[in-house]
Amino acid sequence: MPYTLDDLDAMTINEAQGLPFADRDAILDLIIADGRKRSTPDISHRVGLYHDYFDEDLTRMLKVKAVRVLCRGTTESGFDGVIVGDTDEEHYRAAFRHLETTLKAAGSSYDRVVTMMVFLTNMDNWPMLNEVYKEFVHNQPCRAVIGTTGLAEKPLMIEIVECLAYRVSP
């Protein structure tokens, strides 16, 4: 039976935590979707790329046994330290693929990311970053993209510095 947020709100913590994992997992998606907010209904040039804030409902999160997933800084270098890709676009795609690997290992996904901060060494590539971003991130979180003159290692061009997502504990 698919549950609604109203159903969840009517349950005690014990009742909700007694639901099967699959039901709690599906409800988490509803909680995250409900928490994504815009500060104004006005149309903005940034619509579709990110939300203004995430309203974390700790009571609902507790009821489904949600766990916060904090990912480390992720770059275009592979887990072996070797830079992946020859073009800026390939570098960006590699960083998002590496983050996807981390999210999957943690039991989460891009659909459950609620905030993300990205550092770029070339802000002229902003439109290209947005195109790559849209390939991976369909339910846009709160996001900041910051230009920087360099990252930890000279050849790096992108670092996804902060990524916060959720998963459901068994």
N, C-alpha and C positions, 0 to 999 in steps of 0.2 A: 504494500500500500504506500503510495507516495505521500509523504507528510508535507504540511505547509508550515510556515513560521508561526502561524496562529496555533497550530497543533502543538508545536514545540513549546510555545509560550504557556500553554495550558498544562503542560507536564511538569511534574516535580523533577528535580535533578536525578533522583534515583530512577524514575520511570524513563527519562530520556536516555540515561547512560545504560539502561537495560535493553535498549533497542539494538537490533543486529548492526554490526559494523557497516554493512552496505547502506542501511537506512540513515545512520548518523553521518556517513560519508556524503550522501546525497543532500542531506540537510545543511552540511557545511557549505556547499556551493550556494545554497539559498542565503545563508547568513552573510557570506562574502559579497554576493551580488547586492544584497540589501544595504550593506555598509558602505558601498562606493557612492560618493556624493559629489555633486557640483555645488559651488558656492552661489551660483545664480542660474536662472533658466535662460539667460540671454545667450544667443548664439555667439560662439567664439571661434576664431581661426584654429584653435587647438582641439576642438571637439573631436573625439574619436581616438586621440592619442593618449590621454590620461585623464584621471579624475582629480578634483581639487583636494579631497581628503577622504580618509577611511575612518568610519565611525565603528570602532571595535566594540561589539556588544559582549562584554565579558561573561554575562550570565548565560547567553546563548552558547558561547564558545565552551564554557564549562559543561553545559548540558550535553554537548556532543563529543566531549573529550578532545577538543581541538588543541593541537600542539603548534607552537610558533617555530618556524624554520628560518634561521638566519644564515644566508649563504655568504661565504667569503668573497673578497674581491676577485672577479673573474676577468681574464684578458683573452686576447687572441692566441696566447701561447698555450700549447697543449699541456696536459698533466706531466709531460716529460720535459717541459720548458722550451720546446721548439715552437717558433712562431708558425702559425697555420695560415696559409694563403699568401698570394702575391699582390693582390690589389686591396685598396681600402675596403671595398665592399666585402671581399672574402675575409678580411680581418674581422670586420664587424659580425659577419655571419658566424665565424668561428667562436667568437666570444659568447654569442647567444646560444650556440650549440653546446659549449662547455657548461654554461649555466644550466641549460636544460638537463644535462647529464647529472649535475649536482642535485637539482630539484627532484629528478626521478629517483636518485639514490636515497633521498630523504623522504620519499613517499609523497611528494607533492608534484606540482606542475605549474606552468605559466598561468593557467586559469585561476590559480589560488595565490598568486602574487598580489600583495596589496600596496607595496611601495618599492620603488626602484630608483637608484641614483647612478648616473652614468657620467664618467669623465671622458672627454674627447680631446685629443691633441690638435685637431683641426676642425674648428666650428664651421668652416666652409662646407663640410660634409654633412651638415645637419639634415638636409633633405634625404641624402642617401641613408643616414642612420635611421630616419623615420620609416623609410621603405623596408629596410631589413627588420626593424623593430616590429612592424605590422605583420611580417611573415610569422613571427614567433608568438607575439603577445596579442591575443584576440580580445581578452577582457581587461582592458587597460587599467593599471593601478595608478596610484599617485606616482608621479615621475618628475625627476629633475635631471637635466643634462647640463653639465658644467664644462666649459672650456678650460684647458690647462696647458701649460707650456711643456709639460713632460710628466711621465709616469715613472714607476720604480726602476724600470729598465729603459734605456734610450729608444730601442726600436718599437716599443709598445705604442699603439695608437688609440686604444679603447680599454677602459676598465669599468666593468659594472661593479661599482664600489659597494653598493648596498642593495640587498634584495631580501625582502621579508615576505614569507609565504606561510601557509598553514597546511596541516594535514590532520587526519583523525587518528588518535591513538587506538590500538586494538582493545 
